[in-house]
């Protein structure tokens, strides 16, 4: 299989902390790969290594088949990057930034740039410093997509955007990336965005890969069981696959991963008077998965 990104045993010690811990990750070309994880999980550290901004402490990382530590200018031209800051030189006009970018990228697609920019109502003569955060996000995306990249890496690109700007950003990204047959690696905490755009869900926790599958497949493997215990609620910590326990209106809600229907019978053996199971949202499934990791870390400490 042809991979857009490959890491093997990748580790990164950053400010005395193991930001990446023996991570092995294979992302095939094509589609949208959404990377999620709690703050400090290692997402931004992974991007810094992939883009050649950091050298790994151990292991290897490859982007489009090339060692990430040896990216040539030509290869960098095949990679588009947008981060949450949308950092652009504020003293320049949009047209000035565009002219500089156009000289650097031989596959520059001016019509694509103008189409994306038009979705944000930004004019070429406007000064960057006078743009709103949403407008700067649009300029950043337009510049990246106009490179005609084979790989787009986006690190929290819609953070702080209002609903209108966020919608324009996502629609521009998806339409243009699909037309260009690009691979998109998208990092976000917004599960509604992930559900809308992602083909593949990647969960990272404390610098390690914890799960990877299609978002709908992941949701199918997570269930919420609601149990009524007429007397004292038993100790549930040892139940297999348990992600999270919540007490709501006198009922015990258990979020569990990869458990068969027999899980309900187990709850009845523990004293439950009634049990029922239901599907859950991607947000609740991911949050439960990540909370389990946090609880394990606290117990280990």
C-alpha positions as semicolon CSV with decimal commas, in nm:
position;residue;x (nm);y (nm);z (nm)
1;X;0,000;0,000;0,000
2;X;0,115;0,353;-0,079
3;X;0,128;0,561;0,240
4;X;0,111;0,937;0,279
5;X;0,255;0,914;0,631
6;X;0,450;0,636;0,802
7;X;0,615;0,631;1,142
8;X;0,793;0,341;1,309
9;X;0,882;0,339;1,677
10;X;0,870;0,720;1,671
11;X;0,966;0,888;1,998
12;X;1,028;1,252;2,080
13;X;1,158;1,391;2,407
14;X;1,038;1,750;2,426
15;X;1,118;1,974;2,724
16;X;1,197;1,667;2,936
17;X;0,864;1,510;2,848
18;X;0,810;1,210;2,623
19;X;0,577;1,379;2,375
20;X;0,580;1,082;2,135
21;X;0,625;0,733;2,273
22;X;0,718;0,453;2,030
23;X;0,445;0,552;1,784
24;X;0,392;0,339;1,476
25;X;0,138;0,490;1,239
26;X;0,053;0,413;0,875
27;X;-0,184;0,652;0,694
28;X;-0,262;0,549;0,336
29;X;-0,290;0,804;0,060
30;X;-0,631;0,951;-0,006
31;X;-0,923;1,050;0,212
32;X;-0,945;1,252;0,532
33;X;-0,763;1,120;0,839
34;X;-0,882;1,288;1,160
35;X;-0,639;1,283;1,453
36;X;-0,795;1,337;1,795
37;X;-0,661;1,332;2,148
38;X;-0,660;1,531;2,469
39;X;-0,438;1,837;2,509
40;X;-0,078;1,720;2,536
41;X;-0,150;1,388;2,363
42;X;0,126;1,450;2,108
43;X;-0,067;1,569;1,803
44;X;0,130;1,889;1,744
45;X;0,456;1,710;1,828
46;X;0,377;1,454;1,560
47;X;0,317;1,731;1,305
48;X;0,644;1,904;1,396
49;X;0,836;1,584;1,331
50;X;0,649;1,507;1,008
51;X;0,719;1,856;0,874
52;X;1,086;1,838;0,967
53;X;1,069;2,106;1,238
54;X;1,181;1,858;1,507
55;X;1,422;1,565;1,489
56;X;1,292;1,246;1,655
57;X;1,466;1,112;1,961
58;X;1,417;0,758;1,829
59;X;1,245;0,581;1,542
60;X;1,161;0,716;1,199
61;X;0,900;0,923;1,016
62;X;0,832;0,942;0,643
63;X;0,609;1,177;0,445
64;X;0,513;1,091;0,085
65;X;0,780;0,822;0,092
66;X;1,063;1,053;0,206
67;X;1,235;1,081;0,544
68;X;1,074;1,378;0,720
69;X;1,417;1,497;0,829
70;X;1,532;1,531;0,468
71;X;1,246;1,717;0,302
72;X;1,365;1,906;-0,004
73;X;1,205;2,234;-0,116
74;X;1,039;2,043;-0,400
75;X;0,888;1,791;-0,162
76;X;0,776;2,063;0,079
77;X;0,590;2,215;-0,215
78;X;0,378;1,899;-0,225
79;X;0,271;1,948;0,137
80;X;0,021;2,211;0,250
81;X;0,007;2,314;0,616
82;X;-0,247;2,523;0,808
83;X;-0,225;2,572;1,185
84;X;-0,459;2,726;1,440
85;X;-0,277;3,062;1,450
86;X;-0,309;3,137;1,078
87;X;0,012;3,336;1,111
88;X;0,063;3,573;0,820
89;X;0,270;3,896;0,796
90;X;0,026;4,160;0,911
91;X;0,199;4,452;0,737
92;X;0,144;4,301;0,388
93;X;-0,161;4,300;0,168
94;X;-0,323;3,973;0,060
95;X;-0,197;4,029;-0,294
96;X;0,162;4,069;-0,167
97;X;0,152;3,741;0,025
98;X;-0,005;3,572;-0,277
99;X;0,270;3,695;-0,509
100;X;0,542;3,559;-0,277
101;X;0,374;3,222;-0,249
102;X;0,310;3,196;-0,621
103;X;0,683;3,231;-0,694
104;X;0,771;2,945;-0,458
105;X;0,529;2,683;-0,589
106;X;0,550;2,582;-0,957
107;X;0,214;2,401;-0,942
108;X;0,033;2,715;-0,826
109;X;-0,339;2,707;-0,910
110;X;-0,458;3,069;-0,926
111;X;-0,820;2,987;-1,007
112;X;-0,840;2,760;-0,703
113;X;-0,689;3,034;-0,485
114;X;-0,942;3,289;-0,602
115;X;-1,233;3,047;-0,559
116;X;-1,143;2,966;-0,197
117;X;-1,068;3,329;-0,114
118;X;-1,405;3,431;-0,258
119;X;-1,584;3,210;-0,006
120;X;-1,451;3,437;0,270
121;X;-1,523;3,771;0,097
122;X;-1,156;3,872;0,117
123;X;-1,022;4,121;-0,137
124;X;-0,662;4,107;-0,268
125;X;-0,599;4,469;-0,167
126;X;-0,684;4,416;0,201
127;X;-0,407;4,430;0,458
128;X;-0,356;4,110;0,657
129;X;-0,367;4,298;0,989
130;X;-0,715;4,426;0,907
131;X;-0,863;4,080;0,853
132;X;-1,074;3,896;1,108
133;X;-0,960;3,558;1,239
134;X;-1,202;3,383;1,006
135;X;-1,079;3,582;0,706
136;X;-0,715;3,502;0,791
137;X;-0,811;3,136;0,815
138;X;-0,958;3,162;0,466
139;X;-0,641;3,322;0,329
140;X;-0,427;3,051;0,494
141;X;-0,641;2,776;0,344
142;X;-0,646;2,938;0,000
143;X;-0,266;2,970;0,000
144;X;-0,221;2,607;0,104
145;X;-0,470;2,464;-0,146
146;X;-0,336;2,676;-0,432
147;X;-0,006;2,486;-0,399
148;X;-0,195;2,184;-0,537
149;X;-0,059;1,974;-0,249
150;X;-0,066;1,596;-0,240
151;X;-0,085;1,612;0,139
152;X;-0,269;1,867;0,353
153;X;-0,189;1,885;0,725
154;X;-0,426;2,095;0,935
155;X;-0,369;2,151;1,307
156;X;-0,687;2,284;1,475
157;X;-0,760;2,509;1,174
158;X;-1,112;2,614;1,281
159;X;-1,028;2,696;1,643
160;X;-1,188;3,026;1,739
161;X;-1,388;3,065;1,417
162;X;-1,756;3,154;1,423
163;X;-2,015;2,922;1,272
164;X;-2,022;3,095;0,933
165;X;-1,642;3,103;0,894
166;X;-1,611;2,744;1,011
167;X;-1,865;2,624;0,756
168;X;-1,693;2,817;0,475
169;X;-1,356;2,674;0,579
170;X;-1,472;2,313;0,585
171;X;-1,665;2,337;0,259
172;X;-1,371;2,497;0,080
173;X;-1,135;2,236;0,218
174;X;-1,347;1,937;0,124
175;X;-1,445;2,049;-0,226
176;X;-1,096;2,155;-0,324
177;X;-0,913;1,863;-0,163
178;X;-1,150;1,619;-0,334
179;X;-1,093;1,784;-0,672
180;X;-0,718;1,766;-0,618
181;X;-0,728;1,404;-0,490
182;X;-0,521;1,514;-0,191
183;X;-0,468;1,330;0,136
184;X;-0,593;1,537;0,430
185;X;-0,466;1,492;0,787
186;X;-0,696;1,692;1,010
187;X;-0,657;1,755;1,383
188;X;-0,956;1,888;1,576
189;X;-1,138;1,869;1,910
190;X;-1,470;1,934;1,737
191;X;-1,641;1,598;1,692
192;X;-1,915;1,740;1,471
193;X;-1,642;1,839;1,226
194;X;-1,485;1,494;1,245
195;X;-1,821;1,327;1,178
196;X;-1,873;1,552;0,879
197;X;-1,539;1,522;0,704
198;X;-1,341;1,220;0,825
199;X;-1,297;0,884;0,655
200;X;-1,053;0,758;0,917
201;X;-1,037;0,828;1,292
202;X;-0,698;0,819;1,467
203;X;-0,694;0,842;1,847
204;X;-0,364;0,939;2,010
205;X;-0,307;0,925;2,383
206;X;0,010;1,021;2,574
207;X;0,220;1,000;2,259
208;X;0,091;0,659;2,150
209;X;-0,152;0,538;1,886
210;X;-0,452;0,393;2,073
211;X;-0,707;0,332;1,801
212;X;-0,763;0,371;1,428
213;X;-1,077;0,293;1,227
214;X;-1,358;0,462;1,036
215;X;-1,559;0,689;1,271
216;X;-1,882;0,494;1,225
217;X;-1,703;0,165;1,292
218;X;-1,562;0,309;1,613
219;X;-1,908;0,424;1,725
220;X;-2,049;0,077;1,658
221;X;-1,794;-0,069;1,899
222;X;-1,894;0,168;2,179
223;X;-2,225;0,118;2,360
224;X;-2,396;0,283;2,655
225;X;-2,560;0,049;2,903
226;X;-2,816;0,191;3,146
227;X;-2,865;-0,015;3,461
228;X;-3,095;0,027;3,758
229;X;-2,950;-0,100;4,083
230;X;-3,227;-0,102;4,347
231;X;-2,980;-0,107;4,633
232;X;-2,617;0,001;4,660
233;X;-2,435;0,028;4,326
234;X;-2,162;-0,238;4,319
235;X;-1,798;-0,175;4,234
236;X;-1,794;-0,168;3,854
237;X;-1,427;-0,085;3,796
238;X;-1,331;-0,443;3,703
239;X;-1,590;-0,477;3,425
240;X;-1,428;-0,553;3,087
241;X;-1,418;-0,272;2,834
242;X;-1,546;-0,012;3,079
243;X;-1,471;0,342;2,962
244;X;-1,686;0,561;3,185
245;X;-1,951;0,541;3,459
246;X;-2,207;0,815;3,526
247;X;-2,495;0,838;3,771
248;X;-2,791;1,016;3,609
249;X;-3,136;1,042;3,774
250;X;-3,075;0,736;3,988
251;X;-2,960;0,521;3,696
252;X;-2,609;0,399;3,622
253;X;-2,483;0,479;3,272
254;X;-2,185;0,270;3,160
255;X;-1,996;0,349;2,841
256;X;-1,818;0,032;2,725
257;X;-1,593;-0,067;2,436
258;X;-1,604;-0,393;2,239
259;X;-1,848;-0,581;2,462
260;X;-2,112;-0,832;2,344
261;X;-2,480;-0,832;2,440
262;X;-2,391;-1,067;2,725
263;X;-2,261;-0,759;2,906
264;X;-2,619;-0,692;3,016
265;X;-2,642;-1,037;3,175
266;X;-2,326;-0,962;3,370
267;X;-2,485;-0,645;3,507
268;X;-2,791;-0,841;3,618
269;X;-2,568;-1,088;3,798
270;X;-2,423;-0,790;3,983
271;X;-2,770;-0,693;4,107
272;X;-2,918;-0,475;3,833
273;X;-3,297;-0,490;3,828
274;X;-3,316;-0,372;3,466
275;X;-3,065;-0,304;3,190
276;X;-3,080;-0,164;2,839
277;X;-2,822;-0,068;2,580
278;X;-2,812;0,210;2,325
279;X;-2,581;0,353;2,063
280;X;-2,386;0,669;2,130
281;X;-2,247;0,973;1,954
282;X;-1,893;0,999;1,828
283;X;-1,823;1,274;2,082
284;X;-1,930;1,063;2,377
285;X;-1,748;0,757;2,244
286;X;-1,421;0,944;2,197
287;X;-1,449;1,128;2,529
288;X;-1,512;0,802;2,712
289;X;-1,216;0,640;2,541
290;X;-0,988;0,929;2,636
291;X;-1,118;0,957;2,994
292;X;-1,031;0,593;3,048
293;X;-0,672;0,673;2,954
294;X;-0,662;0,967;3,193
295;X;-0,795;0,753;3,476
296;X;-0,534;0,485;3,405
297;X;-0,259;0,745;3,409
298;X;-0,373;0,880;3,747
299;X;-0,383;0,530;3,898
300;X;-0,034;0,457;3,766
301;X;0,096;0,781;3,918
